[in-house]
Amino acid sequence: MILGWKIIFHASSMIFRNISMALKIFSVPFIGMIVALLGSTVVGQFLGLNSPAPMIFAVVVASIVLLLWGVVAWHRYILLEERPVGLIPMFNFRLIAGYFWRGVLLGLVTIPFFLVLAFVGRLFLGAGSLELGQSASNFLTPTSSIQVFQLLTWAITVVLLVVVMRLSLILPAYALDRPIGMGESWEETHGAMFAIVVLVICLSVLQWVFDFSYQLIAELQLIGALWQAVTSLFLALLNVSILTTMYGVFIEKRELS
């Protein structure tokens, strides 16, 4: 459990200690994402496209590539001390594509959890005609059914995030061009269950705090939008930094002070 606190503290301090490098690594990809969005709008209007679907697809693909460009470069900077050449981080399409594919594989792992969640929803919210669902509804009022479903949703989500985090060391490993499988990632994080639960809960609480603070200033449109953008970027970078730290701890066996 203490290890979980050490990891999240180290990942957070990593961002602030390297804030200038973080800006250098992510600024070009971020500007590229904005240009892709604005460019697609202009091109779509110029060509007079009736359906925005092709342009949306192109923007999504470009945004994913640009985002992962920064993420891979961040992993490599922290773990290999590989600095950008000038203002542009190293662009290696093979590493970016492989990173994306491993992200897709991790996404496939979540499917059984969503199927369980869908079944639980049918059971406790009275959707469908399952006899088991009808039986449960005899013991639970609509209000208590929703509360039980919310509790089970939270529990299943925590389990899902813990599983994904234990498997996700395949991402920074591939960014370093030192690929490992999900089995090795799972094995190397054996015994760290409580530490990873701490990480999941801390990230969830932080997400809630940022969302709540945004609601307080949502009426101030410009300030609210800016705050939401800053907090979203920080959370994204924190998640990447946590993966980077976990790789250093569990795969490279580095010690955290």
C-alpha positions in Angstrom: 0.0 0.0 0.0 2.9 2.4 0.8 4.3 1.6 -2.6 1.2 2.9 -4.2 1.6 6.3 -2.5 5.3 6.3 -3.4 4.5 5.7 -7.1 1.8 8.4 -7.4 4.0 10.9 -5.5 7.0 10.1 -7.7 4.9 10.3 -10.9 3.5 13.7 -9.8 6.9 15.1 -8.8 8.3 13.8 -12.1 5.9 16.1 -14.0 6.8 19.2 -12.0 10.5 18.5 -12.0 10.5 18.1 -15.7 7.8 20.6 -16.6 9.9 22.4 -19.2 10.7 19.1 -21.0 7.0 18.1 -20.8 6.0 21.3 -22.5 8.7 20.7 -25.1 7.7 17.1 -25.8 3.9 17.7 -25.9 3.7 21.2 -27.4 4.4 20.2 -31.0 2.0 17.2 -30.9 -0.7 19.3 -29.2 -0.4 22.1 -31.7 -0.5 19.5 -34.5 -3.8 18.2 -33.0 -5.3 21.7 -33.1 -4.1 22.3 -36.6 -5.6 19.0 -37.7 -9.0 19.9 -36.2 -9.0 23.4 -37.7 -7.6 22.2 -41.0 -10.3 19.5 -41.3 -13.0 22.1 -40.8 -11.6 24.4 -43.5 -11.0 21.5 -46.0 -14.5 20.2 -45.4 -16.1 23.5 -46.1 -13.9 24.1 -49.2 -14.8 20.7 -50.6 -18.4 21.0 -49.6 -18.6 17.6 -48.0 -22.1 16.7 -47.1 -21.0 14.1 -44.6 -18.4 15.0 -41.9 -17.6 11.4 -41.3 -14.4 11.2 -43.5 -13.0 14.3 -41.9 -13.9 13.2 -38.4 -12.1 9.9 -39.0 -9.0 11.7 -40.4 -8.9 14.0 -37.4 -9.3 11.1 -34.9 -6.5 9.1 -36.6 -4.2 12.2 -36.8 -4.9 13.1 -33.1 -4.1 9.5 -31.9 -0.8 9.5 -33.8 0.1 12.9 -32.5 -0.9 12.1 -29.0 1.0 8.8 -28.9 4.0 10.6 -30.5 4.2 12.7 -27.3 3.5 9.8 -25.0 6.2 7.5 -26.5 8.7 10.4 -26.3 7.8 11.0 -22.7 8.4 7.4 -21.8 11.8 7.4 -23.6 12.9 10.7 -22.0 12.1 9.6 -18.4 13.5 6.0 -18.7 16.2 6.5 -21.4 16.9 10.2 -21.0 16.4 10.6 -24.7 15.9 14.3 -25.3 14.1 15.9 -28.3 16.2 17.2 -31.1 15.5 20.9 -30.9 11.8 21.5 -30.4 10.6 18.2 -31.9 10.6 14.9 -30.1 11.8 11.8 -31.9 9.1 10.4 -34.3 9.2 6.7 -34.8 6.1 5.5 -36.5 6.8 1.8 -35.8 6.9 2.5 -32.0 3.8 4.6 -32.2 1.8 2.0 -34.2 3.0 -0.8 -31.9 2.0 1.3 -28.9 -1.4 1.9 -30.3 -2.0 -1.8 -31.1 -1.1 -2.8 -27.6 -3.6 -0.2 -26.4 -6.2 -1.9 -28.5 -5.3 -5.3 -27.0 -5.7 -3.8 -23.5 -9.1 -2.5 -24.6 -10.2 -6.0 -25.6 -9.4 -7.1 -22.1 -12.2 -4.8 -20.8 -14.9 -6.5 -22.9 -15.7 -9.3 -20.3 -16.0 -6.7 -17.6 -18.5 -4.7 -19.6 -20.5 -7.9 -20.3 -20.6 -8.6 -16.6 -21.7 -5.0 -15.9 -24.4 -5.2 -18.5 -25.7 -8.4 -16.9 -25.7 -6.8 -13.5 -27.6 -3.8 -14.8 -30.3 -6.1 -16.2 -30.5 -7.9 -13.0 -30.8 -5.0 -10.6 -32.5 -2.4 -12.7 -35.2 -4.7 -13.9 -34.4 -4.5 -17.6 -35.4 -7.4 -19.7 -37.4 -10.5 -18.8 -34.7 -12.6 -17.0 -36.3 -14.7 -14.3 -33.4 -13.9 -12.1 -34.0 -10.2 -12.6 -37.6 -10.6 -11.8 -36.7 -12.5 -8.6 -34.2 -9.8 -7.5 -36.8 -7.1 -8.1 -39.1 -8.8 -5.5 -36.5 -8.1 -2.8 -35.2 -4.7 -4.0 -37.1 -1.4 -4.3 -36.3 0.7 -7.4 -34.2 3.1 -5.3 -32.2 0.3 -3.6 -31.7 -1.5 -6.9 -30.1 1.6 -8.3 -27.9 2.0 -5.2 -26.8 -1.6 -5.4 -26.1 -1.3 -9.1 -24.0 1.8 -8.5 -22.0 0.1 -5.8 -21.4 -3.0 -8.0 -20.5 -0.7 -10.9 -17.9 1.0 -8.7 -16.5 -2.4 -7.5 -16.3 -3.8 -11.0 -14.7 -0.7 -12.3 -12.0 -0.8 -9.6 -11.3 -4.4 -10.4 -11.1 -3.6 -14.2 -8.7 -0.7 -13.7 -6.5 -2.8 -11.4 -6.3 -5.6 -14.0 -5.6 -3.2 -16.9 -2.9 -1.4 -14.9 -1.2 -4.7 -14.1 -1.2 -5.6 -17.8 -0.3 -2.1 -19.1 3.4 -2.3 -18.6 3.4 -3.6 -22.1 3.0 0.0 -23.2 6.1 1.7 -21.9 8.0 -1.5 -22.6 7.2 -1.2 -26.3 7.9 2.6 -26.3 11.5 1.7 -25.2 11.6 -1.0 -28.0 11.9 -3.7 -25.3 8.6 -5.5 -25.8 7.1 -7.8 -23.2 3.9 -9.7 -23.1 0.8 -9.3 -20.9 1.8 -12.4 -19.0 5.2 -11.0 -18.1 3.6 -7.7 -17.1 1.1 -9.5 -14.9 3.8 -11.7 -13.3 6.1 -8.7 -12.6 3.3 -6.9 -10.8 2.5 -9.9 -8.6 2.2 -8.9 -5.0 1.5 -5.2 -5.8 -2.3 -5.6 -5.8 -2.9 -3.2 -2.8 -0.4 -0.7 -4.2 -2.3 -0.6 -7.6 -5.7 -0.3 -5.8 -4.3 2.8 -4.0 -3.3 4.2 -7.4 -6.7 3.6 -8.9 -8.5 5.1 -5.9 -6.2 8.2 -5.9 -6.7 8.8 -9.6 -10.5 8.4 -9.2 -10.6 10.9 -6.3 -8.4 13.3 -8.2 -10.7 13.1 -11.2 -13.7 13.7 -9.0 -12.0 16.8 -7.4 -11.2 18.3 -10.8 -14.7 17.6 -12.1 -16.3 19.2 -8.9 -14.0 22.2 -9.1 -15.0 22.7 -12.8 -18.7 22.6 -11.9 -18.0 25.5 -9.4 -16.6 27.7 -12.2 -18.5 26.4 -15.2 -20.5 29.6 -15.6 -17.2 31.5 -16.2 -17.0 30.0 -19.7 -13.5 31.0 -20.6 -11.9 30.3 -17.2 -13.9 27.1 -16.9 -12.9 25.8 -20.3 -9.2 26.7 -19.6 -9.4 24.9 -16.2 -10.9 21.8 -17.7 -8.3 21.7 -20.4 -5.4 22.1 -17.9 -6.7 19.5 -15.5 -7.5 17.0 -18.3 -3.9 17.4 -19.7 -2.5 17.0 -16.2 -4.5 13.8 -15.5 -3.5 12.4 -18.9 0.2 13.1 -18.2 -0.1 11.8 -14.7 -1.5 8.5 -16.0 1.4 8.2 -18.4 3.9 9.1 -15.7 2.5 6.5 -13.4 2.9 3.8 -16.1 6.5 5.1 -16.6 7.2 4.9 -12.9 5.6 1.4 -12.6 7.8 0.2 -15.5 10.9 1.5 -13.7 9.9 -0.1 -10.4 8.5 -3.5 -11.5 10.5 -4.2 -14.7 13.8 -2.3 -14.2 13.7 -2.8 -10.4 14.5 0.8 -9.6 14.1 2.0 -6.0 11.8 4.9 -5.1 13.1 7.3 -2.5 
